[in-house]
């Protein structure tokens, strides 16, 4: 059974952690949401099953699954989320001067990931 990032968000919402530790947890949960998003994509598109090292490639497959009018929007969303994925690594592995991103930047990252999650749900869920 895999741990669900939404469970972590619920646990974090009720905690009284110091702001820096809370933000660091939010960065980790955001990274896990991106990884979960990449795992949701159909394995049939790939030669190998989902693995952490293929996150960027799997995210690009979102664009390949889209209808023509959606491609430019999804391309931009994927680029932003790939950047978020890279930056979460920078912060989590302390390769940045700060321990956590500024609150507004973190909020923007969360919005970007949420937008791509919504787009993927529309792509992989058949119309009713």
Secondary structure by P-SEA (a helix, b strand, c coil): ccccaaaaaaaaaaccccaaaaaaaaaaaaaaaaaaaaaacccccccccccccaaaaaaaaaaaaccccaaaaaaaaaaaaaaaaaaaaaaaacccccccccaaaaaaaaaaaaaaaaaaaaaacccc
